[in-house]
C-alpha cells in the first residue's frame, strides 16, 4: 500500500496520536516531520476541520515540494 494512503488513514482515524506514530515509524517521510502539535491545537480550535484537511493532503504529499500541509522540513 502507498505510504501516502497509510498516512491518510492513520491521521484520519487517530488524529494527533496518528501524527505522533508517523514521526516514530518508517511512515515518516525522509526529511519531513508531521506537525503533531498543530494537529492537536488546530484540530481542537477548528473542531477537527484542520485534521480533516491535513489528512486529505497526505494523499498528495510530495517530498519535492517546499511546503506540505501537516508537515515541516526536519
CHARMM-style PDB file with segment names, atoms N, HN, CA, C and O in Angstrom:
ATOM      1  N   UNK     1       0.852  -1.189   0.000  1.00  0.00      PROA
ATOM      2  CA  UNK     1       0.000   0.000   0.000  1.00  0.00      PROA
ATOM      3  C   UNK     1       0.897   1.252   0.000  1.00  0.00      PROA
ATOM      4  O   UNK     1       1.946   1.274   0.645  1.00  0.00      PROA
ATOM      5  N   UNK     2       0.483   2.255  -0.707  1.00  0.00      PROA
ATOM      6  HN  UNK     2      -0.369   2.238  -1.231  1.00  0.00      PROA
ATOM      7  CA  UNK     2       1.198   3.523  -0.816  1.00  0.00      PROA
ATOM      8  C   UNK     2       1.283   4.191   0.562  1.00  0.00      PROA
ATOM      9  O   UNK     2       0.288   4.243   1.285  1.00  0.00      PROA
ATOM     10  N   UNK     3       2.471   4.704   0.930  1.00  0.00      PROA
ATOM     11  HN  UNK     3       3.279   4.661   0.342  1.00  0.00      PROA
ATOM     12  CA  UNK     3       2.644   5.366   2.233  1.00  0.00      PROA
ATOM     13  C   UNK     3       1.736   6.572   2.394  1.00  0.00      PROA
ATOM     14  O   UNK     3       1.308   6.862   3.511  1.00  0.00      PROA
ATOM     15  N   UNK     4       1.422   7.294   1.308  1.00  0.00      PROA
ATOM     16  HN  UNK     4       1.770   7.058   0.400  1.00  0.00      PROA
ATOM     17  CA  UNK     4       0.520   8.446   1.420  1.00  0.00      PROA
ATOM     18  C   UNK     4      -0.857   7.988   1.891  1.00  0.00      PROA
ATOM     19  O   UNK     4      -1.485   8.661   2.709  1.00  0.00      PROA
ATOM     20  N   UNK     5      -1.329   6.862   1.387  1.00  0.00      PROA
ATOM     21  HN  UNK     5      -0.819   6.316   0.722  1.00  0.00      PROA
ATOM     22  CA  UNK     5      -2.641   6.338   1.794  1.00  0.00      PROA
ATOM     23  C   UNK     5      -2.592   5.876   3.239  1.00  0.00      PROA
ATOM     24  O   UNK     5      -3.528   6.116   4.002  1.00  0.00      PROA
ATOM     25  N   UNK     6      -1.509   5.214   3.621  1.00  0.00      PROA
ATOM     26  HN  UNK     6      -0.749   5.018   3.001  1.00  0.00      PROA
ATOM     27  CA  UNK     6      -1.373   4.755   5.007  1.00  0.00      PROA
ATOM     28  C   UNK     6      -1.344   5.955   5.952  1.00  0.00      PROA
ATOM     29  O   UNK     6      -2.017   5.946   6.983  1.00  0.00      PROA
ATOM     30  N   UNK     7      -0.565   6.993   5.607  1.00  0.00      PROA
ATOM     31  HN  UNK     7      -0.019   7.000   4.769  1.00  0.00      PROA
ATOM     32  CA  UNK     7      -0.529   8.191   6.460  1.00  0.00      PROA
ATOM     33  C   UNK     7      -1.899   8.847   6.542  1.00  0.00      PROA
ATOM     34  O   UNK     7      -2.292   9.312   7.612  1.00  0.00      PROA
ATOM     35  N   UNK     8      -2.636   8.894   5.433  1.00  0.00      PROA
ATOM     36  HN  UNK     8      -2.316   8.516   4.564  1.00  0.00      PROA
ATOM     37  CA  UNK     8      -4.000   9.430   5.433  1.00  0.00      PROA
ATOM     38  C   UNK     8      -4.858   8.666   6.435  1.00  0.00      PROA
ATOM     39  O   UNK     8      -5.531   9.275   7.265  1.00  0.00      PROA
ATOM     40  N   UNK     9      -4.839   7.349   6.365  1.00  0.00      PROA
ATOM     41  HN  UNK     9      -4.291   6.854   5.690  1.00  0.00      PROA
ATOM     42  CA  UNK     9      -5.678   6.527   7.251  1.00  0.00      PROA
ATOM     43  C   UNK     9      -5.294   6.688   8.717  1.00  0.00      PROA
ATOM     44  O   UNK     9      -6.162   6.774   9.586  1.00  0.00      PROA
ATOM     45  N   UNK    10      -3.984   6.727   8.990  1.00  0.00      PROA
ATOM     46  HN  UNK    10      -3.279   6.657   8.284  1.00  0.00      PROA
ATOM     47  CA  UNK    10      -3.521   6.864  10.374  1.00  0.00      PROA
ATOM     48  C   UNK    10      -3.964   8.207  10.957  1.00  0.00      PROA
ATOM     49  O   UNK    10      -4.455   8.266  12.084  1.00  0.00      PROA
ATOM     50  N   UNK    11      -3.788   9.286  10.185  1.00  0.00      PROA
ATOM     51  HN  UNK    11      -3.389   9.238   9.270  1.00  0.00      PROA
ATOM     52  CA  UNK    11      -4.199  10.616  10.671  1.00  0.00      PROA
ATOM     53  C   UNK    11      -5.719  10.702  10.760  1.00  0.00      PROA
ATOM     54  O   UNK    11      -6.251  11.243  11.730  1.00  0.00      PROA
ATOM     55  N   UNK    12      -6.420  10.179   9.763  1.00  0.00      PROA
ATOM     56  HN  UNK    12      -5.988   9.740   8.975  1.00  0.00      PROA
ATOM     57  CA  UNK    12      -7.881  10.271   9.736  1.00  0.00      PROA
ATOM     58  C   UNK    12      -8.500   9.591  10.958  1.00  0.00      PROA
ATOM     59  O   UNK    12      -9.419  10.131  11.572  1.00  0.00      PROA
ATOM     60  N   UNK    13      -7.997   8.411  11.308  1.00  0.00      PROA
ATOM     61  HN  UNK    13      -7.250   7.972  10.809  1.00  0.00      PROA
ATOM     62  CA  UNK    13      -8.597   7.663  12.409  1.00  0.00      PROA
ATOM     63  C   UNK    13      -7.990   7.967  13.775  1.00  0.00      PROA
ATOM     64  O   UNK    13      -8.647   7.769  14.797  1.00  0.00      PROA
ATOM     65  N   UNK    14      -6.741   8.446  13.808  1.00  0.00      PROA
ATOM     66  HN  UNK    14      -6.207   8.607  12.977  1.00  0.00      PROA
ATOM     67  CA  UNK    14      -6.081   8.658  15.097  1.00  0.00      PROA
ATOM     68  C   UNK    14      -5.702  10.108  15.389  1.00  0.00      PROA
ATOM     69  O   UNK    14      -5.296  10.423  16.507  1.00  0.00      PROA
ATOM     70  N   UNK    15      -5.828  10.997  14.394  1.00  0.00      PROA
ATOM     71  HN  UNK    15      -6.158  10.740  13.485  1.00  0.00      PROA
ATOM     72  CA  UNK    15      -5.547  12.418  14.601  1.00  0.00      PROA
ATOM     73  C   UNK    15      -4.153  12.678  15.128  1.00  0.00      PROA
ATOM     74  O   UNK    15      -3.186  12.154  14.574  1.00  0.00      PROA
ATOM     75  N   UNK    16      -4.014  13.475  16.191  1.00  0.00      PROA
ATOM     76  HN  UNK    16      -4.799  13.900  16.641  1.00  0.00      PROA
ATOM     77  CA  UNK    16      -2.690  13.811  16.728  1.00  0.00      PROA
ATOM     78  C   UNK    16      -1.879  12.575  17.146  1.00  0.00      PROA
ATOM     79  O   UNK    16      -0.657  12.558  16.996  1.00  0.00      PROA
ATOM     80  N   UNK    17      -2.546  11.556  17.661  1.00  0.00      PROA
ATOM     81  HN  UNK    17      -3.539  11.570  17.782  1.00  0.00      PROA
ATOM     82  CA  UNK    17      -1.841  10.326  18.021  1.00  0.00      PROA
ATOM     83  C   UNK    17      -1.257   9.676  16.766  1.00  0.00      PROA
ATOM     84  O   UNK    17      -0.155   9.129  16.801  1.00  0.00      PROA
ATOM     85  N   UNK    18      -1.994   9.738  15.665  1.00  0.00      PROA
ATOM     86  HN  UNK    18      -2.889  10.182  15.636  1.00  0.00      PROA
ATOM     87  CA  UNK    18      -1.501   9.210  14.396  1.00  0.00      PROA
ATOM     88  C   UNK    18      -0.273   9.969  13.923  1.00  0.00      PROA
ATOM     89  O   UNK    18       0.660   9.370  13.388  1.00  0.00      PROA
ATOM     90  N   UNK    19      -0.267  11.284  14.114  1.00  0.00      PROA
ATOM     91  HN  UNK    19      -1.025  11.770  14.548  1.00  0.00      PROA
ATOM     92  CA  UNK    19       0.885  12.104  13.746  1.00  0.00      PROA
ATOM     93  C   UNK    19       2.107  11.692  14.562  1.00  0.00      PROA
ATOM     94  O   UNK    19       3.209  11.594  14.023  1.00  0.00      PROA
ATOM     95  N   UNK    20       1.920  11.454  15.838  1.00  0.00      PROA
ATOM     96  HN  UNK    20       1.025  11.534  16.276  1.00  0.00      PROA
ATOM     97  CA  UNK    20       2.999  11.000  16.713  1.00  0.00      PROA
ATOM     98  C   UNK    20       3.532   9.656  16.226  1.00  0.00      PROA
ATOM     99  O   UNK    20       4.745   9.448  16.177  1.00  0.00      PROA
ATOM    100  N   UNK    21       2.628   8.743  15.867  1.00  0.00      PROA
ATOM    101  HN  UNK    21       1.644   8.911  15.906  1.00  0.00      PROA
ATOM    102  CA  UNK    21       3.026   7.419  15.367  1.00  0.00      PROA
ATOM    103  C   UNK    21       3.836   7.560  14.082  1.00  0.00      PROA
ATOM    104  O   UNK    21       4.864   6.901  13.922  1.00  0.00      PROA
ATOM    105  N   UNK    22       3.384   8.409  13.170  1.00  0.00      PROA
ATOM    106  HN  UNK    22       2.550   8.945  13.300  1.00  0.00      PROA
ATOM    107  CA  UNK    22       4.098   8.619  11.907  1.00  0.00      PROA
ATOM    108  C   UNK    22       5.528   9.078  12.175  1.00  0.00      PROA
ATOM    109  O   UNK    22       6.467   8.592  11.545  1.00  0.00      PROA
ATOM    110  N   UNK    23       5.692  10.015  13.112  1.00  0.00      PROA
ATOM    111  HN  UNK    23       4.928  10.410  13.623  1.00  0.00      PROA
ATOM    112  CA  UNK    23       7.026  10.560  13.398  1.00  0.00      PROA
ATOM    113  C   UNK    23       7.973   9.541  14.010  1.00  0.00      PROA
ATOM    114  O   UNK    23       9.186   9.755  14.010  1.00  0.00      PROA
ATOM    115  N   UNK    24       7.452   8.447  14.526  1.00  0.00      PROA
ATOM    116  HN  UNK    24       6.467   8.273  14.526  1.00  0.00      PROA
ATOM    117  CA  UNK    24       8.296   7.462  15.206  1.00  0.00      PROA
ATOM    118  C   UNK    24       8.283   6.099  14.523  1.00  0.00      PROA
ATOM    119  O   UNK    24       8.611   5.087  15.143  1.00  0.00      PROA
ATOM    120  N   UNK    25       7.905   6.071  13.249  1.00  0.00      PROA
ATOM    121  HN  UNK    25       7.638   6.893  12.745  1.00  0.00      PROA
ATOM    122  CA  UNK    25       7.913   4.824  12.479  1.00  0.00      PROA
ATOM    123  C   UNK    25       8.490   5.092  11.102  1.00  0.00      PROA
ATOM    124  O   UNK    25       8.896   6.212  10.792  1.00  0.00      PROA
ATOM    125  N   UNK    26       8.520   4.066  10.291  1.00  0.00      PROA
ATOM    126  HN  UNK    26       8.190   3.156  10.544  1.00  0.00      PROA
ATOM    127  CA  UNK    26       9.027   4.204   8.923  1.00  0.00      PROA
ATOM    128  C   UNK    26       8.052   4.967   8.027  1.00  0.00      PROA
ATOM    129  O   UNK    26       8.352   5.199   6.856  1.00  0.00      PROA
ATOM    130  N   UNK    27       6.896   5.358   8.552  1.00  0.00      PROA
ATOM    131  HN  UNK    27       6.653   5.169   9.503  1.00  0.00      PROA
ATOM    132  CA  UNK    27       5.942   6.149   7.767  1.00  0.00      PROA
ATOM    133  C   UNK    27       6.375   7.602   7.625  1.00  0.00      PROA
ATOM    134  O   UNK    27       5.850   8.334   6.785  1.00  0.00      PROA
ATOM    135  N   UNK    28       7.343   8.020   8.454  1.00  0.00      PROA
ATOM    136  HN  UNK    28       7.769   7.425   9.136  1.00  0.00      PROA
ATOM    137  CA  UNK    28       7.809   9.412   8.392  1.00  0.00      PROA
ATOM    138  C   UNK    28       8.553   9.619   7.083  1.00  0.00      PROA
ATOM    139  O   UNK    28       9.520   8.910   6.803  1.00  0.00      PROA
ATOM    140  N   UNK    29       8.111  10.588   6.271  1.00  0.00      PROA
ATOM    141  HN  UNK    29       7.326  11.164   6.499  1.00  0.00      PROA
ATOM    142  CA  UNK    29       8.808  10.861   5.016  1.00  0.00      PROA
ATOM    143  C   UNK    29      10.216  11.399   5.287  1.00  0.00      PROA
ATOM    144  O   UNK    29      10.408  12.207   6.196  1.00  0.00      PROA
ATOM    145  N   UNK    30      11.182  10.958   4.511  1.00  0.00      PROA
ATOM    146  HN  UNK    30      11.025  10.302   3.773  1.00  0.00      PROA
ATOM    147  CA  UNK    30      12.570  11.388   4.692  1.00  0.00      PROA
ATOM    148  C   UNK    30      12.664  12.912   4.598  1.00  0.00      PROA
ATOM    149  O   UNK    30      12.215  13.519   3.626  1.00  0.00      PROA
ATOM    150  N   UNK    31      13.256  13.513   5.630  1.00  0.00      PROA
ATOM    151  HN  UNK    31      13.621  13.020   6.420  1.00  0.00      PROA
ATOM    152  CA  UNK    31      13.463  14.958   5.637  1.00  0.00      PROA
ATOM    153  C   UNK    31      12.270  15.767   6.129  1.00  0.00      PROA
ATOM    154  O   UNK    31      12.328  16.997   6.140  1.00  0.00      PROA
ATOM    155  N   UNK    32      11.191  15.108   6.535  1.00  0.00      PROA
ATOM    156  HN  UNK    32      11.143  14.109   6.525  1.00  0.00      PROA
ATOM    157  CA  UNK    32       9.983  15.803   6.982  1.00  0.00      PROA
ATOM    158  C   UNK    32       9.544  15.266   8.339  1.00  0.00      PROA
ATOM    159  O   UNK    32       9.859  14.134   8.705  1.00  0.00      PROA
ATOM    160  N   UNK    33       8.808  16.099   9.081  1.00  0.00      PROA
ATOM    161  HN  UNK    33       8.552  17.019   8.784  1.00  0.00      PROA
ATOM    162  CA  UNK    33       8.180  15.665  10.335  1.00  0.00      PROA
ATOM    163  C   UNK    33       6.726  16.100  10.315  1.00  0.00      PROA
ATOM    164  O   UNK    33       6.388  17.177   9.825  1.00  0.00      PROA
ATOM    165  N   UNK    34       5.883  15.251  10.853  1.00  0.00      PROA
ATOM    166  HN  UNK    34       6.158  14.376  11.251  1.00  0.00      PROA
ATOM    167  CA  UNK    34       4.465  15.568  10.954  1.00  0.00      PROA
ATOM    168  C   UNK    34       4.258  16.589  12.066  1.00  0.00      PROA
ATOM    169  O   UNK    34       4.964  16.555  13.075  1.00  0.00      PROA
ATOM    170  N   UNK    35       3.304  17.492  11.896  1.00  0.00      PROA
ATOM    171  HN  UNK    35       2.731  17.519  11.076  1.00  0.00      PROA
ATOM    172  CA  UNK    35       3.051  18.566  12.861  1.00  0.00      PROA
ATOM    173  C   UNK    35       2.073  18.096  13.949  1.00  0.00      PROA
ATOM    174  O   UNK    35       0.898  18.463  13.942  1.00  0.00      PROA
ATOM    175  N   UNK    36       2.572  17.290  14.870  1.00  0.00      PROA
ATOM    176  HN  UNK    36       3.527  16.992  14.876  1.00  0.00      PROA
ATOM    177  CA  UNK    36       1.722  16.716  15.909  1.00  0.00      PROA
ATOM    178  C   UNK    36       1.004  17.787  16.718  1.00  0.00      PROA
ATOM    179  O   UNK    36      -0.200  17.679  16.950  1.00  0.00      PROA
ATOM    180  N   UNK    37       1.733  18.833  17.156  1.00  0.00      PROA
ATOM    181  HN  UNK    37       2.711  18.921  16.967  1.00  0.00      PROA
ATOM    182  CA  UNK    37       1.098  19.877  17.967  1.00  0.00      PROA
ATOM    183  C   UNK    37       0.060  20.650  17.175  1.00  0.00      PROA
ATOM    184  O   UNK    37      -0.966  21.055  17.721  1.00  0.00      PROA
ATOM    185  N   UNK    38       0.322  20.859  15.883  1.00  0.00      PROA
ATOM    186  HN  UNK    38       1.156  20.530  15.439  1.00  0.00      PROA
ATOM    187  CA  UNK    38      -0.661  21.561  15.044  1.00  0.00      PROA
ATOM    188  C   UNK    38      -1.934  20.737  14.925  1.00  0.00      PROA
ATOM    189  O   UNK    38      -3.037  21.280  14.978  1.00  0.00      PROA
ATOM    190  N   UNK    39      -1.781  19.417  14.764  1.00  0.00      PROA
ATOM    191  HN  UNK    39      -0.885  18.976  14.721  1.00  0.00      PROA
ATOM    192  CA  UNK    39      -2.967  18.555  14.703  1.00  0.00      PROA
ATOM    193  C   UNK    39      -3.772  18.678  15.997  1.00  0.00      PROA
ATOM    194  O   UNK    39      -5.000  18.756  15.967  1.00  0.00      PROA
ATOM    195  N   UNK    40      -3.075  18.696  17.125  1.00  0.00      PROA
ATOM    196  HN  UNK    40      -2.077  18.632  17.150  1.00  0.00      PROA
ATOM    197  CA  UNK    40      -3.754  18.769  18.416  1.00  0.00      PROA
ATOM    198  C   UNK    40      -4.397  20.134  18.639  1.00  0.00      PROA
ATOM    199  O   UNK    40      -5.586  20.214  18.947  1.00  0.00      PROA
ATOM    200  N   UNK    41      -3.626  21.202  18.488  1.00  0.00      PROA
ATOM    201  HN  UNK    41      -2.660  21.137  18.238  1.00  0.00      PROA
ATOM    202  CA  UNK    41      -4.136  22.546  18.789  1.00  0.00      PROA
ATOM    203  C   UNK    41      -5.142  23.013  17.743  1.00  0.00      PROA
ATOM    204  O   UNK    41      -6.270  23.369  18.086  1.00  0.00      PROA
ATOM    205  N   UNK    42      -4.742  23.014  16.460  1.00  0.00      PROA
ATOM    206  HN  UNK    42      -3.826  22.725  16.182  1.00  0.00      PROA
ATOM    207  CA  UNK    42      -5.655  23.490  15.414  1.00  0.00      PROA
ATOM    208  C   UNK    42      -6.839  22.559  15.232  1.00  0.00      PROA
ATOM    209  O   UNK    42      -7.935  23.006  14.895  1.00  0.00      PROA
ATOM    210  N   UNK    43      -6.629  21.268  15.453  1.00  0.00      PROA
ATOM    211  HN  UNK    43      -5.739  20.905  15.727  1.00  0.00      PROA
ATOM    212  CA  UNK    43      -7.748  20.329  15.382  1.00  0.00      PROA
ATOM    213  C   UNK    43      -8.802  20.647  16.432  1.00  0.00      PROA
ATOM    214  O   UNK    43      -9.999  20.555  16.164  1.00  0.00      PROA
ATOM    215  N   UNK    44      -8.355  21.022  17.634  1.00  0.00      PROA
ATOM    216  HN  UNK    44      -7.382  21.096  17.852  1.00  0.00      PROA
ATOM    217  CA  UNK    44      -9.278  21.385  18.707  1.00  0.00      PROA
ATOM    218  C   UNK    44      -9.984  22.703  18.400  1.00  0.00      PROA
ATOM    219  O   UNK    44     -11.200  22.816  18.556  1.00  0.00      PROA
ATOM    220  N   UNK    45      -9.208  23.703  17.959  1.00  0.00      PROA
ATOM    221  HN  UNK    45      -8.221  23.612  17.832  1.00  0.00      PROA
ATOM    222  CA  UNK    45      -9.790  25.019  17.666  1.00  0.00      PROA
ATOM    223  C   UNK    45     -10.810  24.956  16.536  1.00  0.00      PROA
ATOM    224  O   UNK    45     -11.844  25.621  16.586  1.00  0.00      PROA
ATOM    225  N   UNK    46     -10.513  24.150  15.513  1.00  0.00      PROA
ATOM    226  HN  UNK    46      -9.672  23.610  15.472  1.00  0.00      PROA
ATOM    227  CA  UNK    46     -11.397  24.082  14.342  1.00  0.00      PROA
ATOM    228  C   UNK    46     -12.374  22.914  14.381  1.00  0.00      PROA
ATOM    229  O   UNK    46     -12.980  22.568  13.367  1.00  0.00      PROA
ATOM    230  N   UNK    47     -12.524  22.309  15.557  1.00  0.00      PROA
ATOM    231  HN  UNK    47     -12.032  22.590  16.381  1.00  0.00      PROA
ATOM    232  CA  UNK    47     -13.441  21.161  15.731  1.00  0.00      PROA
ATOM    233  C   UNK    47     -13.135  20.039  14.739  1.00  0.00      PROA
ATOM    234  O   UNK    47     -14.048  19.411  14.201  1.00  0.00      PROA
ATOM    235  N   UNK    48     -11.867  19.795  14.505  1.00  0.00      PROA
ATOM    236  HN  UNK    48     -11.125  20.305  14.942  1.00  0.00      PROA
ATOM    237  CA  UNK    48     -11.444  18.686  13.660  1.00  0.00      PROA
ATOM    238  C   UNK    48     -11.258  19.022  12.193  1.00  0.00      PROA
ATOM    239  O   UNK    48     -10.767  18.188  11.431  1.00  0.00      PROA
ATOM    240  N   UNK    49     -11.639  20.224  11.778  1.00  0.00      PROA
ATOM    241  HN  UNK    49     -12.037  20.901  12.397  1.00  0.00      PROA
ATOM    242  CA  UNK    49     -11.531  20.587  10.367  1.00  0.00      PROA
ATOM    243  C   UNK    49     -10.072  20.575   9.888  1.00  0.00      PROA
ATOM    244  O   UNK    49      -9.785  20.094   8.792  1.00  0.00      PROA
ATOM    245  N   UNK    50      -9.155  21.101  10.701  1.00  0.00      PROA
ATOM    246  HN  UNK    50      -9.388  21.492  11.592  1.00  0.00      PROA
ATOM    247  CA  UNK    50      -7.741  21.089  10.318  1.00  0.00      PROA
ATOM    248  C   UNK    50      -7.261  19.661  10.109  1.00  0.00      PROA
ATOM    249  O   UNK    50      -6.566  19.384   9.131  1.00  0.00      PROA
ATOM    250  N   UNK    51      -7.616  18.755  11.004  1.00  0.00      PROA
ATOM    251  HN  UNK    51      -8.181  18.981  11.798  1.00  0.00      PROA
ATOM    252  CA  UNK    51      -7.204  17.356  10.888  1.00  0.00      PROA
ATOM    253  C   UNK    51      -7.752  16.751   9.606  1.00  0.00      PROA
ATOM    254  O   UNK    51      -7.038  16.034   8.906  1.00  0.00      PROA
ATOM    255  N   UNK    52      -9.003  17.029   9.291  1.00  0.00      PROA
ATOM    256  HN  UNK    52      -9.583  17.612   9.860  1.00  0.00      PROA
ATOM    257  CA  UNK    52      -9.627  16.500   8.082  1.00  0.00      PROA
ATOM    258  C   UNK    52      -8.894  16.993   6.833  1.00  0.00      PROA
ATOM    259  O   UNK    52      -8.570  16.196   5.952  1.00  0.00      PROA
ATOM    260  N   UNK    53      -8.634  18.283   6.752  1.00  0.00      PROA
ATOM    261  HN  UNK    53      -8.897  18.930   7.467  1.00  0.00      PROA
ATOM    262  CA  UNK    53      -7.946  18.848   5.583  1.00  0.00      PROA
ATOM    263  C   UNK    53      -6.516  18.308   5.495  1.00  0.00      PROA
ATOM    264  O   UNK    53      -6.069  17.909   4.419  1.00  0.00      PROA
ATOM    265  N   UNK    54      -5.805  18.294   6.612  1.00  0.00      PROA
ATOM    266  HN  UNK    54      -6.168  18.618   7.485  1.00  0.00      PROA
ATOM    267  CA  UNK    54      -4.418  17.838   6.608  1.00  0.00      PROA
ATOM    268  C   UNK    54      -4.312  16.360   6.270  1.00  0.00      PROA
ATOM    269  O   UNK    54      -3.372  15.957   5.586  1.00  0.00      PROA
ATOM    270  N   UNK    55      -5.244  15.546   6.727  1.00  0.00      PROA
ATOM    271  HN  UNK    55      -6.008  15.873   7.283  1.00  0.00      PROA
ATOM    272  CA  UNK    55      -5.162  14.118   6.406  1.00  0.00      PROA
ATOM    273  C   UNK    55      -5.434  13.899   4.923  1.00  0.00      PROA
ATOM    274  O   UNK    55      -4.836  13.004   4.324  1.00  0.00      PROA
ATOM    275  N   UNK    56      -6.312  14.683   4.315  1.00  0.00      PROA
ATOM    276  HN  UNK    56      -6.798  15.409   4.801  1.00  0.00      PROA
ATOM    277  CA  UNK    56      -6.544  14.581   2.872  1.00  0.00      PROA
ATOM    278  C   UNK    56      -5.284  15.003   2.119  1.00  0.00      PROA
ATOM    279  O   UNK    56      -4.949  14.423   1.086  1.00  0.00      PROA
ATOM    280  N   UNK    57      -4.595  16.006   2.634  1.00  0.00      PROA
ATOM    281  HN  UNK    57      -4.867  16.478   3.473  1.00  0.00      PROA
ATOM    282  CA  UNK    57      -3.356  16.457   1.997  1.00  0.00      PROA
ATOM    283  C   UNK    57      -2.276  15.374   2.029  1.00  0.00      PROA
ATOM    284  O   UNK    57      -1.356  15.401   1.211  1.00  0.00      PROA
ATOM    285  N   UNK    58      -2.373  14.430   2.950  1.00  0.00      PROA
ATOM    286  HN  UNK    58      -3.121  14.407   3.614  1.00  0.00      PROA
ATOM    287  CA  UNK    58      -1.436  13.307   2.972  1.00  0.00      PROA
ATOM    288  C   UNK    58      -1.528  12.486   1.692  1.00  0.00      PROA
ATOM    289  O   UNK    58      -0.546  11.867   1.282  1.00  0.00      PROA
ATOM    290  N   UNK    59      -2.693  12.475   1.060  1.00  0.00      PROA
ATOM    291  HN  UNK    59      -3.491  12.978   1.393  1.00  0.00      PROA
ATOM    292  CA  UNK    59      -2.851  11.724  -0.184  1.00  0.00      PROA
ATOM    293  C   UNK    59      -2.017  12.334  -1.306  1.00  0.00      PROA
ATOM    294  O   UNK    59      -1.645  11.643  -2.254  1.00  0.00      PROA
ATOM    295  N   UNK    60      -1.723  13.631  -1.197  1.00  0.00      PROA
ATOM    296  HN  UNK    60      -2.025  14.192  -0.427  1.00  0.00      PROA
ATOM    297  CA  UNK    60      -0.991  14.341  -2.236  1.00  0.00      PROA
ATOM    298  C   UNK    60       0.391  14.795  -1.765  1.00  0.00      PROA
ATOM    299  O   UNK    60       1.015  15.652  -2.392  1.00  0.00      PROA
ATOM    300  N   UNK    61       0.867  14.214  -0.654  1.00  0.00      PROA
ATOM    301  HN  UNK    61       0.360  13.518  -0.146  1.00  0.00      PROA
ATOM    302  CA  UNK    61       2.168  14.590  -0.102  1.00  0.00      PROA
ATOM    303  C   UNK    61       3.258  14.374  -1.151  1.00  0.00      PROA
ATOM    304  O   UNK    61       3.343  13.311  -1.766  1.00  0.00      PROA
ATOM    305  N   UNK    62       4.085  15.397  -1.342  1.00  0.00      PROA
ATOM    306  HN  UNK    62       4.016  16.261  -0.842  1.00  0.00      PROA
ATOM    307  CA  UNK    62       5.190  15.334  -2.299  1.00  0.00      PROA
ATOM    308  C   UNK    62       6.439  15.870  -1.612  1.00  0.00      PROA
ATOM    309  O   UNK    62       6.524  17.068  -1.341  1.00  0.00      PROA
ATOM    310  N   UNK    63       7.413  15.001  -1.324  1.00  0.00      PROA
ATOM    311  HN  UNK    63       7.344  14.028  -1.543  1.00  0.00      PROA
ATOM    312  CA  UNK    63       8.612  15.462  -0.615  1.00  0.00      PROA
ATOM    313  C   UNK    63       9.437  16.474  -1.402  1.00  0.00      PROA
ATOM    314  O   UNK    63      10.318  17.120  -0.834  1.00  0.00      PROA
ATOM    315  N   UNK    64       9.170  16.625  -2.692  1.00  0.00      PROA
ATOM    316  HN  UNK    64       8.455  16.101  -3.153  1.00  0.00      PROA
ATOM    317  CA  UNK    64       9.912  17.578  -3.513  1.00  0.00      PROA
ATOM    318  C   UNK    64       9.353  18.992  -3.441  1.00  0.00      PROA
ATOM    319  O   UNK    64      10.004  19.939  -3.883  1.00  0.00      PROA
ATOM    320  N   UNK    65       8.144  19.146  -2.884  1.00  0.00      PROA
ATOM    321  HN  UNK    65       7.615  18.376  -2.525  1.00  0.00      PROA
ATOM    322  CA  UNK    65       7.555  20.474  -2.734  1.00  0.00      PROA
ATOM    323  C   UNK    65       8.194  21.190  -1.552  1.00  0.00      PROA
ATOM    324  O   UNK    65       8.634  20.540  -0.605  1.00  0.00      PROA
ATOM    325  N   UNK    66       8.254  22.522  -1.591  1.00  0.00      PROA
ATOM    326  HN  UNK    66       7.896  23.051  -2.361  1.00  0.00      PROA
ATOM    327  CA  UNK    66       8.841  23.256  -0.465  1.00  0.00      PROA
ATOM    328  C   UNK    66       7.949  23.234   0.781  1.00  0.00      PROA
ATOM    329  O   UNK    66       8.448  23.386   1.896  1.00  0.00      PROA
ATOM    330  N   UNK    67       6.617  23.044   0.600  1.00  0.00      PROA
ATOM    331  HN  UNK    67       6.212  22.921  -0.305  1.00  0.00      PROA
ATOM    332  CA  UNK    67       5.693  23.003   1.731  1.00  0.00      PROA
ATOM    333  C   UNK    67       4.674  21.890   1.510  1.00  0.00      PROA
ATOM    334  O   UNK    67       4.268  21.617   0.381  1.00  0.00      PROA
ATOM    335  N   UNK    68       4.273  21.262   2.593  1.00  0.00      PROA
ATOM    336  HN  UNK    68       4.602  21.484   3.511  1.00  0.00      PROA
ATOM    337  CA  UNK    68       3.201  20.264   2.595  1.00  0.00      PROA
ATOM    338  C   UNK    68       2.373  20.495   3.846  1.00  0.00      PROA
ATOM    339  O   UNK    68       2.921  20.560   4.947  1.00  0.00      PROA
ATOM    340  N   UNK    69       1.077  20.619   3.697  1.00  0.00      PROA
ATOM    341  HN  UNK    69       0.632  20.566   2.803  1.00  0.00      PROA
ATOM    342  CA  UNK    69       0.204  20.857   4.858  1.00  0.00      PROA
ATOM    343  C   UNK    69       0.325  19.685   5.823  1.00  0.00      PROA
ATOM    344  O   UNK    69       0.239  18.523   5.424  1.00  0.00      PROA
ATOM    345  N   UNK    70       0.525  20.008   7.095  1.00  0.00      PROA
ATOM    346  HN  UNK    70       0.595  20.951   7.419  1.00  0.00      PROA
ATOM    347  CA  UNK    70       0.632  18.989   8.133  1.00  0.00      PROA
ATOM    348  C   UNK    70       2.064  18.520   8.381  1.00  0.00      PROA
ATOM    349  O   UNK    70       2.300  17.696   9.265  1.00  0.00      PROA
ATOM    350  N   UNK    71       3.027  19.038   7.605  1.00  0.00      PROA
ATOM    351  HN  UNK    71       2.836  19.707   6.887  1.00  0.00      PROA
ATOM    352  CA  UNK    71       4.422  18.622   7.742  1.00  0.00      PROA
ATOM    353  C   UNK    71       5.343  19.829   7.724  1.00  0.00      PROA
ATOM    354  O   UNK    71       4.977  20.888   7.213  1.00  0.00      PROA
ATOM    355  N   UNK    72       6.527  19.673   8.274  1.00  0.00      PROA
ATOM    356  HN  UNK    72       6.825  18.813   8.689  1.00  0.00      PROA
ATOM    357  CA  UNK    72       7.558  20.693   8.170  1.00  0.00      PROA
ATOM    358  C   UNK    72       8.874  19.982   7.913  1.00  0.00      PROA
ATOM    359  O   UNK    72       9.047  18.811   8.251  1.00  0.00      PROA
ATOM    360  N   UNK    73       9.813  20.725   7.298  1.00  0.00      PROA
ATOM    361  HN  UNK    73       9.673  21.677   7.023  1.00  0.00      PROA
ATOM    362  CA  UNK    73      11.135  20.146   6.998  1.00  0.00      PROA
ATOM    363  C   UNK    73      11.874  19.920   8.305  1.00  0.00      PROA
ATOM    364  O   UNK    73      11.951  20.800   9.162  1.00  0.00      PROA
ATOM    365  N   UNK    74      12.410  18.731   8.432  1.00  0.00      PROA
ATOM    366  HN  UNK    74      12.348  18.016   7.736  1.00  0.00      PROA
ATOM    367  CA  UNK    74      13.133  18.359   9.661  1.00  0.00      PROA
ATOM    368  C   UNK    74      14.538  18.901   9.635  1.00  0.00      PROA
ATOM    369  OT1 UNK    74      15.298  18.691  10.581  1.00  0.00      PROA
TER     370      UNK     74
END
